[in-house]
Amino acid sequence: MPMDAAQLSQAVNESRRRAEELVRGLTLEQVTQRPDPAKWSIAECIAHLNKTGKLVQKIARKGLESALANSNGRASTAAGTFSLGWRGRMLVWVAEPPPKFPIPAPKSVVPPVTIDEPAQLLPEFMRIQDEWEKLMKDAAGLDISRITLGALFSPFRCQMSGGLMWMMAHQRRHLLQAENVKKALMARAIAA
């Protein structure tokens, strides 16, 4: 399963479209309403994606800067398609919807129960999408399957190519979760 810049751009654009559609027609109260006390609201799903995106982008940026510093200005690939690596493929499989099993979010990326500024979630999500594309553009000419992300013993350590596609699958997973919350809220409103 190779990946390239066009696939990433397509996944980013699809995430943008789905996120905009998700909040369209909803009040801020509806966006922050949990369908069940044990389930995340739409706002919590987006806040989680924002926190995760920022964290992984910071790690990816560090890996990219290190690779650029070590390349001495030389391009290390001309193909433009990259292997995800076995760990990247596994992370994509785990994250890809529909969920195969529940995965508790690490504490560092659990969204707050109370979202202080829910109106800012979507614009922040869009900025994060811009950064995914900027990372890929900044990596042009480098073999991102040779850039390793994450700490040595991290369960999330993978090649940058795998990490980018994992984050796209992760976005699809939580956007589906939020879409299901919206369906539940709309069904409840119709029944009331």
Order of alpha helices (4+ residues) and beta strands (2+ residues): beta-alpha-alpha-alpha-beta-alpha-alpha-beta-beta-alpha
